[in-house]
Amino acid sequence: MKKKDIQFTIAQFAKLHDVNKRTLHYYDNIGLFSPQKKADNGYRYYTSSQSIDFEFIRMLKELNMSIVEIKDYINDPSDENFINIANIKMIEIENQIRSLVRKKEILQKRKDQLEFGQWIIKQDIAVIECNHIHILKLPFCCMDGITSEDVFAYAKRYWDVEQIHMGIGSYISMEKVLENNFEVYDGIFTPEFHMEKDQYDYDELNGKYLCGCVKGGWENIPAMYQKMLTFAKENNFKLIGNAYEIGLNEFAISHIDDYLTLIMIKIEE
């Protein structure tokens, strides 16, 4: 039995497909998708058989095809053309998936940073175990007058934005720390994130590290170093290498007084 082709007004067809009537008017005006039936009274109607065609156009639109690209295909459909579109779009989708996975990993790591910050600030000073954490390093003369914009512009010359989203810290030699000389830091670093390490200077945080957490501005940091040095002396720890400083919550505060800076120094074993 032949099924009856049901007719719909523009409003009814829009409601059926949960689309704005203006979209249907636009598609009609540009000749992409128009009502199929015209009644004696001049009114035009979509038919139920057009639903599949409309959803196909919607699918192509959701694949980020332009109106021109969609019209070109609708006007000249073929197996070859569709296979070509499918191949291109599947590659684009795979790239989008990889990008979303990377963004999820960044969110997870930044979330972990915040949770660690909430824990470490209660400890004040603690010894933690690092397990092969890679950081990328750049020599950079950090001193008074250097702004965060300066650091960002310099880092962007070497690291992509995704990498910078992991955060940027600074490092200073233990020799300067022991001399209480914080006038000039030695460079900047960032926790490694999907980059070719052989293209950059990098370090591996592995083993025991003495950690301190400072709340507030930079002026509070030298005092924390002194506390950490006293703690190390009392516990017979020898601190070696560089001292690494990085913000833990800059993306989750509205005032500098709430800023958390983590300081990490390797303990010789």
C-alpha positions as CSV (number, residue, x, y, z in Angstrom):
1,M,0.0,0.0,0.0
2,K,1.4,3.4,-0.9
3,K,1.8,5.6,2.1
4,K,0.3,9.1,2.0
5,D,2.8,11.9,1.8
6,I,1.8,14.2,4.7
7,Q,2.0,17.9,4.1
8,F,3.3,20.4,6.6
9,T,3.2,24.2,6.9
10,I,6.5,26.0,7.5
11,A,5.6,26.3,11.2
12,Q,4.7,22.6,11.5
13,F,7.8,21.4,9.7
14,A,10.0,23.7,11.8
15,K,8.4,22.2,15.0
16,L,8.8,18.7,13.7
17,H,12.5,19.2,13.2
18,D,13.1,21.5,16.1
19,V,14.5,24.3,13.9
20,N,13.8,28.0,13.7
21,K,11.4,29.0,10.9
22,R,13.9,31.7,9.9
23,T,16.3,28.9,9.0
24,L,13.8,27.3,6.7
25,H,13.0,30.7,5.1
26,Y,16.7,31.3,4.5
27,Y,17.2,27.8,3.0
28,D,14.3,28.5,0.7
29,N,15.5,31.9,-0.4
30,I,18.9,30.6,-1.4
31,G,17.5,27.6,-3.2
32,L,19.0,25.0,-0.8
33,F,15.8,23.5,0.5
34,S,12.3,24.6,-0.4
35,P,8.7,23.4,0.2
36,Q,7.8,20.7,-2.3
37,K,4.0,21.2,-2.7
38,K,2.1,24.2,-3.8
39,A,-1.7,24.3,-3.1
40,D,-4.3,25.9,-5.3
41,N,-4.5,28.7,-2.8
42,G,-0.8,29.5,-3.4
43,Y,0.3,28.2,0.0
44,R,3.5,26.1,-0.1
45,Y,3.9,22.9,2.0
46,Y,6.7,20.6,3.0
47,T,6.1,16.9,2.7
48,S,7.0,14.1,5.1
49,S,9.3,12.6,2.4
50,Q,11.4,15.8,2.7
51,S,12.3,15.1,6.3
52,I,15.2,12.8,5.4
53,D,16.5,15.3,2.9
54,F,16.4,18.1,5.5
55,E,18.1,16.0,8.2
56,F,20.9,15.1,5.6
57,I,21.4,18.8,5.0
58,R,21.5,19.4,8.8
59,M,24.1,16.6,9.2
60,L,26.3,18.2,6.5
61,K,25.9,21.6,8.3
62,E,26.9,20.0,11.6
63,L,30.1,18.7,9.9
64,N,31.0,22.4,9.4
65,M,30.4,22.4,5.7
66,S,29.6,25.8,4.3
67,I,26.2,26.5,2.6
68,V,28.1,26.8,-0.7
69,E,29.7,23.3,-0.2
70,I,26.3,21.8,0.7
71,K,24.6,23.3,-2.3
72,D,27.3,22.0,-4.6
73,Y,26.9,18.5,-3.3
74,I,23.0,18.7,-3.3
75,N,23.2,19.8,-6.9
76,D,25.6,17.1,-7.9
77,P,25.2,14.1,-5.6
78,S,27.2,11.0,-6.4
79,D,29.0,8.1,-4.7
80,E,32.4,9.6,-5.5
81,N,31.5,13.1,-4.1
82,F,30.0,11.6,-0.9
83,I,33.0,9.4,-0.3
84,N,35.3,12.4,-0.8
85,I,33.3,14.4,1.7
86,A,33.3,11.5,4.2
87,N,37.1,11.0,4.0
88,I,37.7,14.7,4.6
89,K,35.3,15.0,7.4
90,M,36.4,11.8,9.2
91,I,40.0,13.3,9.3
92,E,38.6,16.5,10.7
93,I,36.6,14.7,13.3
94,E,39.7,12.7,14.4
95,N,41.6,15.9,14.8
96,Q,38.8,17.4,16.8
97,I,38.7,14.3,19.1
98,R,42.5,14.6,19.7
99,S,42.1,18.3,20.5
100,L,39.2,17.6,22.9
101,V,41.3,14.8,24.6
102,R,44.2,17.3,25.0
103,K,41.8,19.9,26.5
104,K,40.4,17.3,28.9
105,E,43.9,16.4,30.0
106,I,44.8,20.0,30.6
107,L,41.6,20.6,32.6
108,Q,42.3,17.4,34.7
109,K,45.9,18.6,35.4
110,R,44.8,22.1,36.4
111,K,42.1,20.6,38.6
112,D,44.8,18.4,40.2
113,Q,46.9,21.5,40.8
114,L,44.1,23.2,42.6
115,E,43.4,20.2,44.8
116,F,47.1,19.9,45.5
117,G,47.2,23.6,46.4
118,Q,44.4,23.2,48.9
119,W,46.4,20.3,50.5
120,I,49.9,21.8,50.5
121,I,48.8,25.2,51.9
122,K,47.6,23.4,55.0
123,Q,51.0,21.7,55.4
124,D,53.0,24.8,54.9
125,I,56.1,22.7,54.3
126,A,56.1,19.0,53.2
127,V,58.2,16.4,51.6
128,I,56.7,14.8,48.5
129,E,57.7,12.1,46.1
130,C,57.9,13.0,42.4
131,N,57.8,10.2,39.8
132,H,59.4,11.2,36.5
133,I,57.7,14.5,36.0
134,H,59.1,16.3,33.0
135,I,59.3,20.1,32.8
136,L,60.4,22.2,29.8
137,K,62.8,25.0,30.6
138,L,63.9,28.2,29.0
139,P,66.7,30.5,30.1
140,F,65.1,33.9,30.9
141,C,66.4,36.8,33.0
142,C,63.5,37.3,35.5
143,M,64.0,40.4,37.5
144,D,62.1,43.5,38.7
145,G,60.3,45.2,35.9
146,I,59.6,42.0,33.9
147,T,55.8,41.7,33.5
148,S,53.7,38.6,33.0
149,E,53.1,39.9,29.5
150,D,56.8,39.8,28.8
151,V,57.1,36.3,30.1
152,F,54.1,35.1,28.0
153,A,55.4,36.8,24.8
154,Y,58.8,35.1,25.3
155,A,57.3,31.7,26.1
156,K,55.1,31.8,23.1
157,R,58.1,32.0,20.8
158,Y,59.0,28.5,21.9
159,W,55.9,26.8,23.4
160,D,52.5,26.5,21.8
161,V,49.4,27.8,23.6
162,E,48.3,24.4,24.8
163,Q,51.6,24.0,26.5
164,I,51.4,27.4,28.1
165,H,48.0,26.5,29.5
166,M,49.8,24.1,31.8
167,G,51.2,27.2,33.6
168,I,54.5,29.0,33.6
169,G,56.8,29.0,36.6
170,S,60.3,30.3,37.3
171,Y,63.5,28.7,38.6
172,I,66.5,29.9,40.5
173,S,69.7,28.1,41.5
174,M,70.2,26.9,45.0
175,E,73.4,29.0,45.1
176,K,71.4,32.1,44.9
177,V,68.8,30.8,47.4
178,L,71.6,30.1,49.9
179,E,72.9,33.6,49.3
180,N,69.4,35.0,49.8
181,N,69.8,36.6,46.4
182,F,66.4,36.7,44.6
183,E,67.2,39.7,42.4
184,V,67.5,37.7,39.2
185,Y,66.0,34.3,38.5
186,D,67.6,32.0,36.0
187,G,64.7,31.0,33.7
188,I,61.1,29.9,33.3
189,F,59.6,26.4,33.0
190,T,56.3,24.7,32.3
191,P,55.1,21.1,33.1
192,E,55.6,19.1,29.9
193,F,52.5,18.4,27.9
194,H,52.7,16.4,24.6
195,M,55.8,18.0,23.2
196,E,59.0,16.7,21.7
197,K,61.4,17.1,24.6
198,D,64.6,16.8,22.4
199,Q,63.6,20.1,20.9
200,Y,63.8,21.9,24.3
201,D,65.9,22.0,27.4
202,Y,64.0,19.9,29.9
203,D,64.4,18.5,33.4
204,E,63.0,15.5,35.2
205,L,61.6,15.8,38.7
206,N,62.2,12.5,40.2
207,G,62.7,11.5,43.8
208,K,62.0,13.5,47.0
209,Y,61.4,17.2,47.0
210,L,61.0,19.7,49.8
211,C,57.9,21.8,49.1
212,G,56.7,25.0,50.5
213,C,53.5,26.9,49.6
214,V,53.2,30.7,49.8
215,K,49.9,32.6,49.9
216,G,49.9,36.1,48.6
217,G,52.4,38.2,46.6
218,W,56.0,37.7,45.7
219,E,57.2,39.6,48.8
220,N,56.2,36.6,51.0
221,I,58.5,34.2,49.0
222,P,61.9,34.9,50.5
223,A,60.6,34.2,54.0
224,M,59.3,30.8,52.9
225,Y,62.8,30.0,51.5
226,Q,64.3,30.7,54.9
227,K,61.7,28.4,56.6
228,M,62.5,25.7,54.1
229,L,66.2,26.0,54.6
230,T,65.7,25.8,58.4
231,F,63.5,22.8,58.0
232,A,66.1,21.1,55.7
233,K,68.9,21.8,58.3
234,E,66.8,20.4,61.2
235,N,66.1,17.2,59.2
236,N,69.6,16.8,57.7
237,F,68.4,17.3,54.1
238,K,70.8,18.5,51.5
239,L,69.0,20.6,48.9
240,I,70.4,20.5,45.4
241,G,69.8,21.8,41.8
242,N,67.3,24.5,41.2
243,A,64.4,25.8,43.2
244,Y,61.2,25.7,41.1
245,E,58.3,28.1,41.7
246,I,54.9,27.9,40.0
247,G,51.4,29.3,40.7
248,L,48.8,26.8,41.6
249,N,45.6,28.8,41.4
250,E,46.0,31.9,39.2
251,F,43.1,30.9,37.1
252,A,40.7,30.5,40.1
253,I,41.3,33.7,42.2
254,S,40.2,37.3,41.9
255,H,42.8,38.9,44.3
256,I,46.6,38.5,44.6
257,D,46.2,37.9,48.4
258,D,44.8,34.4,47.5
259,Y,47.6,33.5,45.1
260,L,49.3,30.3,45.9
261,T,53.0,29.8,44.8
262,L,54.5,26.3,45.1
263,I,58.2,26.0,45.8
264,M,60.0,22.7,45.1
265,I,63.6,21.8,45.8
266,K,65.2,18.4,45.3
267,I,66.5,16.6,48.3
268,E,69.8,14.7,47.7
269,E,69.4,11.0,48.5
